[in-house]
Amino acid sequence: MSTPEVLVIGGGLHGLSAALHLARRGRCVRVLEAKRVAAHASGYSAGGVRTLGRHLAEVPLALEALTLWHRITDLVGEDCGFRAPGQVKVAENAAELALLEARAATLRAQGYAHEDVIGADEVRRLLPAVAPHVVGGMVTRRDGFAAPLRTTLAFARAARSAGAEIVEDAKVVGVDYRDGRWALRTADGATHAAPVLVNAAGAWGGRIARTVGDDIPFGFNAFMMMLTSRLPAFLGPVVGAAGRPLSFKQAESGQAMIGGGHKGVGSLDTGAVSLDVPRLAYSARTAMELFPILAGAKIVHAWAGIEGVTPDEIPVIGRSTRAAGVVHAFGFCGHGFALAPLIGGIVADLVIQGATARPIAPFAPDRFGGAQPFLPAGAALPQPAG
């Protein structure tokens, strides 16, 4: 292997996007993935490409990323299963509709007009199978979805084609910094060194951050999804709900995918996940109450992927102010899939130029004020409390 200029921890979508953008801008990049590419959140997400309902800090990034999705073949050489039938958030009563109207007004005041409030007739035109009690909703007409595993593998292929190395089964177990280089020790006994380190370790990003001196409050969740048996075509847009958790869409196979942030149980130490059946049942019931056509469907598959979560539920993106040559891009809180094509470019800006023109100040690694001394040479990664 050639000598890398940049080490990326994490073979998920954001790490691979970073590797792709860096390699295309002439940097020698090596990605270290603890298991396999797309082993966790990137391969197990709902695949939503969403600007609808974003945190205000994320809106400009989501809109720019959406433009990239609409030409994703130019970036990675295939369409990643991307479709753009729009996304609709339904309101089940007047109070929920009023909240959507307030949201739209807030966006307009910030100069954004991509979220439109619609009445019951327009909701039924877009969602003919929706339950009769729905009174209105909000729509983003250029949003959509893509295939998560297919997308992540496409980014991996594109990164490799651009010259990036991707090393799987390379779990980082120790970090050292000497003579201007980060040396990462992996479980197989190998050492990888480079002057620049990109922390794209997903749910494990908090551990990496603490090791280099950035004490970022950080948790994780095992977000669950379900897939139904095949149904006749009844749904085009992706659907959410204003008053309860839901992410709902129908694949080309006819199967409906149901999610919305309900959590199973996961372990950072082993990577294992288990499902919370009552919460799955609640999620299925929500979908069926909004789309009665599901009454005859069966759940044929359910799964969960581990994702990192910050206290303010927006990601950590930026250069470390305490550790030389470290760039963080993790903690996407279950809604980072859509941002990935753009995040790689932002990371490349931060590595190569030291800054980016994109508005990432709200995501600064030091926004929580945490700090701790860099661990001594050769230190093992810290374990979470509890």
DAKA-V36892 format. One line per field, one symbol per residue. phi: phi as a letter, one per 30 degrees, with the letter a starting at -180 (. if undefined). psi: psi as a letter, one per 20 degrees, with the letter a starting at -180 (. if undefined). burial: # if it has 16 or more other C-alpha atoms within 10 Angstrom, else .. A space follows every 50 residues. Layout:
phi=???
psi=???
burial=???
//
This chain:
phi=.dddcbcccjcdddddddddddddcicdbbcccdcbeidbedcbddidcb cdideeddedddddddedddbddddbiadhidbbdjbbccccaddddddd dddddddddcjcbdccdbddddedddbecdddddcllbbbdcdaabdede ddddddddddddjdcbcchbddcabbbahibdccccddjdbbbadbbccb dhdcddddeddcjcccdababcdcbbbcddbeebbcddbbbdcadabbac dddjdccbbkjdccbbbddcidbbccdedddddddeddddbeedecdcdc ababbdbdbcdcibdcblddccbdicbcaaidhibceddeedeeddeded ddciabdddcedceecdcidaaddddeiddddcddi
psi=qroqhpppookahhhhgggghghijjqoqppopherpkhchhijrikpnp ipjqqhhighghgghhhhhilhhhgjjrijjpqmjrqpoqpirhghhhhh hhghggghhjjpkioppqahghghghmhjqqiipiaaqqoiircrroggg gghghgghgghiiqpoorlmppiqpqoqkjqpopprhjiqppqqipponl jcijhhggghhjjonpppaqqnpqqqprrqqqpipfrqprqhiqppoprp rhiiqpppbjjqpbprphhijqqqqnghhgggghhgghhhnihihjqqoi qqrqqpqqprhjkqroorqpihppjppqnrljkjkighighhhhhggggh ggiirqiqnjhijphjiijqqqqpqrpjqqpqqqq.
burial=...#####################..######################## ###....######.##.###.#..##.###.###########...##..# #.###.#......#####.#..##.##.###..################# ##########.######..########...######....########## ################.##############..#########..###### #..#############.#....#.#....#..##.###.##.##....#. .#########...#######.############################# #....#...#..####....#..##.....#.....
//
